[in-house]
Amino acid sequence: MRTMNPEPNPGRPPRWVFRLGLLVLGFTAGVLAACSAAALLPAGAIPTDALPDFRLIAEAWNTVEAHYVDRQDVVPQRLTYGAIRGLVEALGDTGHSRFLTPEARQIQDEVATGELEGIGAQVQKKADQVVIVAPLDNSPAQRAGLRPGDVILKVDGEPVTDLPLDQVVARIVGPAHTPVTLTLFTPATDQTREVAIVRARVALHSVSWQRLPGTAVAHLRIASFTKGVSRDLRQALAQIQQAGLTGVILDLRNDPGGLFREAISTASQFLGHGNVVLEKNAAGRITPVPVRPGGAALRIPLVTLINAGTASAAEIVAGALADADRAVLVGQTTFGTGTILQPFPLSDGSSLLLATQEWLTPAGRVIWHHGIAPDVSVPLPPRATPLRPMLERDMTAAALRTSGDVQLLRALDILQRAPAVASAAPRSTRGQGPGVAGGRTARWRSERPQRACSLAMTVRPDRVERGPV
């Protein structure tokens, strides 16, 4: 179990709050908890009360091996991995708890380094469809025009709809400088198209910012919560304040999450006290994770952008800022990831990721499968694309206004019309039930109904599976 020290033990694996995966491969959904190699049972031990179940599994295995007609498909490792997947899927926690092959586990480890090899996108499997959640910034997928919501029908001409997500991912990833062709269906336009993409080594530049043209407001984006994000964020905030800018739009759209400790440090840059998140274990025990002292931007006016691609670590940050009335949330309801996944390495290099804890916002709101609703709901038009700071460097004020990024423009309007609304404020009654609206953001929250959430709420998981390619 993780201690509550300000810094985690450097000898322990990092905790993850990735919610979907990077289409560069590697499965990283939910919040990955640090863990030791200690197992609940010695390797190979079978609990006495489970002996009949293991005999039944062995009976099925022997029957398949003896009688299945297509002998080339009777591959022991394939059968073993399929059985383990079935074991985990039987928990009903699809998309959160899951089994990782050695290859998927290796790529997951690569994600933490900030570099990935593939096309650079986030994917999920929902209702038997593999869907693009978001392309990564500066990735081959982004340059090829992949959009959130695109459904992957084929990879190199082969249908993938009926395949498990890890097999789809395995077909998409590959060495840098090699091609892959995706057949995509876009529900928003009801069109199907083929896209040829050249894979690359994708460096994750997670923090970027730019002064919005004609304003004194910084557009500050966090693309994912990889190692070192909070350090880079502090540097960016120092530059923003040195430039004399008077407001910040924190852009967490299409941010799949990442390291838990980076989420805590990031939220702490904007909060002076209180908690960032609450952790709830299987016994119902609640453990608060406090704000770390020394934030770099405790009072600068702040609006935060969220959407359906905002997940896990990004949801932790958004939830903390919302519950403290530190920021107005603009955009669309977030993805709804809310578990702490603990990795349990297996002997062949594969791994089980099992949900061992759930996280809640500081006010006790349940996010798992609900997401965080914005204070100001602003859907992005189907053909519009979120602006990125790198694209704004040479943009004029007029071009900004006609960019089509209505979410960013609404956030800018809020900051320019009522900066005090988005500045530091006392903790309010946010999240305590329907119709409750307190603090300086009350008028924005009144634009949408409140969610009533309790610590005891439990919800059956959606049938969503996630993975990177």
Secondary structure, DSSP 8 states (H G I E B T S, - for coil): -----SS--TTS---B---SB-TTS-B--SEE----S--SS-TT---GGGHHHHHHHHHHHHHHHHH-S-GGG--HHHHHHHHHHHHHHTTT-TTTSEEE-HHHHHHHHHHHHTEEEES-EEEEEETTEEEEEEE-TTSHHHHTT--TT-EEEEETTEE-TTS-HHHHHHHH---TT-EEEEEEEETTTTEEEEEEEE-EEEE---EEEEE-TTSSEEEEEE--B-TTHHHHHHHHHHHHHHTT--EEEEE-TT---BBHHHHHHHHHTT-SSSEEEEEEETT--EEEEE--S--S-SSS-EEEEE-TT--THHHHHHHHHHHTT-SEEEES------EEEEEEE-TTS-EEEEEEEEEE-TT--B-TTT----SEE----TT-----GGGSTT--HHHHHTSS-HHHHHHHHHHHH-GGGGS------TTSSTT---STTHHHHTTS------TT------SEEEEE-
